[in-house]
Amino acid sequence: MKRIRNLARSSRNSWFLTVWIIQLWHRIVKYFRDWKNRRKRLNDSSLESSDVDSDLYNFLFTAPGSNPELLVDDIIWKKIAAFLPHGYDLPNSATMAILGPMSADYYNTLFSTTIMNPDVMVDGQVWTQITAALPQGYTLLDPTTKDVFNSMSGDLYNYLFAIRQSNPESIIDGEIWKLIRALLPIDYILPDPRILELLSQYQSKMK
């Protein structure tokens, strides 16, 4: 009976010892984790940020532009410059090969009137297919299409008006305006000066 009590006491002490060792291990791990975090914060705080002229890092860019009013974090940009391979430019040729076909300006050669849109992005796959499907030397708008649209422009008949206003966004029915022009006398102006004179006389009489 005494032997059984000693065995039970021994197993109970062994269980307490195991739990104590586990708790001690967790405390040791927590201590070293906190110590590591404190060292990291201390190292980060010792690196004081300093703003410098962004032009100092123009050598990293393929097409550098001067922006003396723009300040950058010197520490961050020193790290960027240190990690880049020798002779590396931003953006590099591989990046430009990907981003180039996604820019609207990449396809300006397809248009008769070039309009710069550096902020407009397009689907490169779709526009590559369009380019491949167009005849050699084809431009948008092609001459035939331009003739059609020109005849629909409101500005085409500005010479008929005494007060001419440009409205390039206005689209008219060219066939109707051709008929109007054909029915008007040569050198006719809208409004007719005679009508303006009659209206002026009428207004003077009303006063």
Secondary structure, DSSP 8 states (H G I E B T S, - for coil): -HHHHHHHHHHHHHHHHHHHHHHHHHHHHHHHHHHHHHHHHHHHHHS---EEEGGGGGGGBSS----TT-EEEHHHHHHHHHHS-TT--BS-HHHHHHHGGGBGGGGGGGBSS----TT-B--HHHHHHHHHHS-TT--BS-HHHHHHHHTTBGGGGGGGBSS----TT-B--HHHHHHHHHHS-TT--BS-HHHHHHHHHHHHHH-
